[in-house]
Amino acid sequence: MPATMLADRALIRLSGEDVRGFLQGLVTNEVAGALPVWAGLLSAQGKALFDFLVWDDGDDLLIDCEAAQADALARRLTLYRLRRAVTIVRDEALTVHWSPSGGQGVADPRLEDLGRRWIAAAGDGDASAAWRAHRLALGVTEGAAEIGQDSTLWLEANAAELNGVSFTKGCYVGQENTARMNWRSNVSRRLIVFRAVDDPGGDARIWYPELGLAVARRRVDSLADGPDLVRPPWLIEAIRGG
């Protein structure tokens, strides 16, 4: 059977007193209802610091995030905990799994075409490279290397199009600027995936030479004529709407 484990992902477990209420006041998406959801933890200015998926596990919540950023994210969440009786620790017993199709797990909440995702014990092999290729082919960015940290506004990361933000929930960190951008419909730049056989240099946030793809933050008014752009239907609709 093909590998399904995403070895570059980690899980942070939140347990204790009203963990949903705790996270609800911090992140961009609705965590009081059905999970999983994709969400971000932002700066006060509405710029992405971390992105992740939130799952429920009984009364606990699990944050499915980049392994390289897990400790930093846990520390950041701990700063907001104050005196609330919430425990925030990495869960080393479980891992994130992915498959491009099949009946296991649930559809990725960002985009159904991203495939199926679930949480289970570690397995053999590593599907991280296959997941990256599949995700970028659909124009979906994630993680610090692609979205950046404190450098990209959350709506510029296509959060509205990929179900990463609720405009009806209560306040969260960075909510004011995010809501204002949505109300004014003034997302002037977006993260996009483009084809790059050769190193694009400073034009890219990150280049994946093995895939011939790169990620950049570009002005929306430059996207209609970009022949190198990966154009999934969701992005075409967003460009037309912008």
Secondary structure, DSSP 8 states (H G I E B T S, - for coil): ----B-TTEEEEEEEETTHHHHHHTTSSS--SSSS-EEEEEE-TTSBEEEEEEEEEETTEEEEEEEGGGHHHHHHHHHHHHTTS-EEEEE-TT-EEEEESSSSSSEE-SS-GGG-EEEEES--SS--HHHHHHHHHHTT---SHHHH-SSSSBGGGGTTTTTT---SSS---TTHHHHHHHHHHT---EEEEEEE-SS--GGG-SEEETTTTEEEEEEEGGGSTT-TTB---HHHHHHHHH-
